Amino acid sequence: MAIETLEIALPAELLAFAESLKCEETFESVDEVIVEALSRLQSSMRDQQYDTERLREEIQKGIDSADRGGGVNGLEFMDALINRAKARQEFKA
């Protein structure tokens, strides 16, 4: 991986935080702190994109199933769910 130099301006509180991590010997330099933070952000954004794509696929499966006549009546499902919850509450009491 090629390393390039970039000058950035950080708010005082973030610079102090990065320097504190360096002083605690968690990182060897403020540069290393920033590289780690950006790597984690990149990974998080990748994970979020994957989750969004997977959710869209699952929604599409549901739509396709409904188009084929599958699925359940939403109101009937909610009524059954509420009744089960009430029965559990009564059992606990």
Secondary structure, DSSP 4 states (H G I P E B T S, - for coil): -----------HHHHHHHHHHHHTTSSS-HHHHHHHHHHHHHHHHHHHHHHHHHHHHHHHHHHHHHHTT-S--HHHHHHHHHHHHHHHHHHH-
